[in-house]
Structure formats: structure tokens, C-alpha cells
Amino acid sequence: MFNKLKKIFLSKQQNEEKDRYIIVQNDEINEDLKQHINALEKLGERYSKDLENEYKSKFESNGKKNLKIWVCRDIDGDQMPSLTSDQCLEGEYRSQIAINYDGFTDEEDAYVYYIKLWGCSRGRKSIGGFYDLSKYDLKKEIEDTLSQVLKET
């Protein structure tokens, strides 16, 4: 019985996760989409900066030092300092809000928590996933994630 309930719960979580993103087909990957991705990432950068300032003292009072929230970009898992949202239509490009604390340095590319913004797999059947701002509140999702992290020991 427990296994059946677990499968239902996990299936529901996966559907909610998929629902959070607009699926973008190959013929929809164009310069117009690029403008939307740029706007989404800029919004993410603004929220990241504001929320990092707001939550920094809350994290420190919980013993979690060096809170860092930023938009992280990579291509096929490789983070490059020169990578910008202008390259968002390249194959295997991915952007996300990354959250880290405790001993993080800017040279490190690891992060503890993340929220996907955009990801694109280019090939014969290119497809992408774009965070759906019409259904979900990105700032609230970041705040919910931060609250969850604060509750963890």
C-alpha cells in the first residue's frame, strides 16, 4: 500500500514540476523566444539580489553563513564565466536560480539548491523548457525554497 501511495505522490510531484514549464518545440526556438529568456533571466537576477539581501541575516542567525543567490548558466554542465543569456539558444544551454551558503566562494561552481529557468536540448528534435511566469510566481518560489532551506538542520 505504501509503495502505491509513494508512486502516486511522486507522480504528482513530477507532473507539478513539468507543469511549471512551457515546452518549446524546435520551430518556436527563435529570436522572439530569446528576448523572453533574457527578460526571465534579468527578472531572476533582480529577485536573486533582492532576496539575498533580505535573507542574509536570517541565514546567518541560523548558522548558515555566506548566502549566495544568483542566475547560473551553463552549456552541457560546463559553467563558463563568459556565458551570457545572449547564448541561450545554443544547444544544451541551461539557466537557473542557484542558492548556496556556508563556505561558498565565487570560484566554486557547485550550489545547494536551484530553480530551473530555461533549458534547451538542441538536435534533430530540439526542445526547450521555459519557466511559466503566467502560472507561477518566481519570487515566491525562491522565497519558499529559502524558507525550506532555513528549516533544514
C-alpha positions as CSV (number, residue, x, y, z in Angstrom):
1,M,0.0,0.0,0.0
2,F,2.8,2.4,1.0
3,N,4.6,1.8,-2.4
4,K,1.3,2.7,-4.3
5,L,0.9,5.9,-2.3
6,K,4.5,6.8,-2.8
7,K,4.2,6.3,-6.6
8,I,1.1,8.5,-6.7
9,F,2.8,11.2,-4.7
10,L,6.0,11.1,-6.8
11,S,3.9,11.1,-10.0
12,K,2.0,14.2,-8.7
13,Q,5.3,16.0,-7.9
14,Q,6.7,15.2,-11.3
15,N,3.5,16.5,-13.1
16,E,3.7,19.7,-11.0
17,E,7.3,20.1,-12.0
18,K,6.5,19.6,-15.7
19,D,3.6,22.0,-15.4
20,R,5.9,24.7,-14.1
21,Y,7.5,24.9,-17.6
22,I,6.3,25.8,-21.1
23,I,7.5,23.2,-23.5
24,V,9.1,24.9,-26.5
25,Q,9.4,23.0,-29.8
26,N,12.1,23.3,-32.4
27,D,10.2,25.7,-34.6
28,E,9.5,28.0,-31.7
29,I,13.1,28.5,-30.8
30,N,13.8,31.9,-32.3
31,E,14.9,35.5,-31.6
32,D,11.5,36.3,-30.0
33,L,12.0,33.5,-27.5
34,K,15.5,34.7,-26.9
35,Q,14.0,38.1,-25.8
36,H,11.7,36.3,-23.4
37,I,14.5,34.2,-21.9
38,N,16.6,37.4,-21.5
39,A,13.8,39.1,-19.7
40,L,13.2,36.0,-17.4
41,E,16.9,35.8,-16.5
42,K,17.0,39.5,-15.8
43,L,14.0,39.1,-13.5
44,G,15.7,36.2,-11.8
45,E,18.8,38.3,-11.3
46,R,16.8,41.1,-9.7
47,Y,14.9,38.7,-7.4
48,S,18.2,37.0,-6.5
49,K,19.9,40.2,-5.5
50,D,16.9,41.5,-3.5
51,L,16.2,38.2,-1.7
52,E,19.9,37.6,-1.0
53,N,20.0,41.0,0.8
54,E,16.7,40.2,2.6
55,Y,17.6,36.7,3.8
56,K,21.3,37.1,4.5
57,S,20.8,38.0,8.2
58,K,18.1,35.3,8.6
59,F,20.6,32.7,7.3
60,E,23.4,34.0,9.5
61,S,21.3,33.9,12.6
62,N,20.6,30.2,11.7
63,G,24.3,29.5,11.5
64,K,24.3,29.4,7.7
65,K,26.9,31.8,6.5
66,N,27.7,33.3,3.1
67,L,24.3,33.1,1.5
68,K,24.6,33.5,-2.3
69,I,21.7,33.6,-4.8
70,W,22.4,34.1,-8.5
71,V,21.5,33.2,-12.0
72,C,23.7,30.3,-13.0
73,R,24.3,29.5,-16.7
74,D,25.9,26.5,-18.3
75,I,26.2,24.6,-21.5
76,D,26.1,20.8,-21.1
77,G,27.0,21.3,-17.4
78,D,30.1,23.4,-18.1
79,Q,29.9,26.8,-16.4
80,M,32.0,29.5,-18.3
81,P,32.5,33.0,-16.9
82,S,31.9,34.5,-20.3
83,L,28.5,32.7,-20.8
84,T,25.6,35.2,-21.0
85,S,21.9,35.0,-21.8
86,D,22.8,36.0,-25.4
87,Q,23.8,32.4,-25.9
88,C,20.5,31.0,-24.6
89,L,19.5,29.4,-27.9
90,E,22.7,27.3,-28.1
91,G,22.4,23.6,-27.6
92,E,22.4,22.3,-24.1
93,Y,22.2,25.8,-22.6
94,R,20.6,25.9,-19.2
95,S,19.9,28.7,-16.8
96,Q,18.7,28.5,-13.2
97,I,18.4,30.4,-9.9
98,A,21.2,28.9,-7.8
99,I,21.3,29.1,-4.0
100,N,24.2,28.3,-1.8
101,Y,25.6,29.0,1.6
102,D,28.4,28.0,4.1
103,G,31.8,28.5,2.6
104,F,30.8,29.3,-0.9
105,T,33.4,31.1,-3.0
106,D,32.8,32.7,-6.4
107,E,35.3,30.2,-7.9
108,E,33.2,27.2,-7.0
109,D,30.6,26.1,-9.4
110,A,28.6,24.0,-7.0
111,Y,25.4,25.0,-5.5
112,V,23.0,23.5,-3.0
113,Y,19.5,24.4,-4.4
114,Y,18.3,25.6,-7.7
115,I,15.2,26.6,-9.7
116,K,15.3,26.0,-13.4
117,L,14.5,29.0,-15.7
118,W,15.3,27.7,-19.2
119,G,16.9,24.7,-20.7
120,C,17.3,23.7,-24.3
121,S,18.4,20.4,-25.9
122,R,19.3,21.1,-29.5
123,G,19.4,18.3,-32.0
124,R,17.2,16.9,-34.7
125,K,14.2,17.3,-32.4
126,S,15.2,20.4,-30.4
127,I,13.1,21.1,-27.4
128,G,13.2,23.5,-24.5
129,G,11.5,24.2,-21.2
130,F,10.7,27.8,-20.2
131,Y,9.6,28.8,-16.6
132,D,5.9,29.7,-16.8
133,L,5.5,33.1,-15.2
134,S,1.8,33.2,-16.2
135,K,1.1,30.3,-13.7
136,Y,3.9,30.6,-11.2
137,D,5.4,33.3,-9.1
138,L,9.2,33.1,-9.4
139,K,9.9,35.4,-6.5
140,K,7.6,33.3,-4.2
141,E,9.2,30.1,-5.3
142,I,12.6,31.4,-4.5
143,E,11.3,32.6,-1.1
144,D,9.7,29.2,-0.5
145,T,12.9,27.5,-1.3
146,L,14.8,29.8,1.1
147,S,12.3,29.2,3.9
148,Q,12.7,25.4,3.3
149,V,16.5,25.7,3.5
150,L,16.2,27.7,6.7
151,K,14.2,24.9,8.3
152,E,16.8,22.3,7.5
153,T,19.4,21.5,10.1
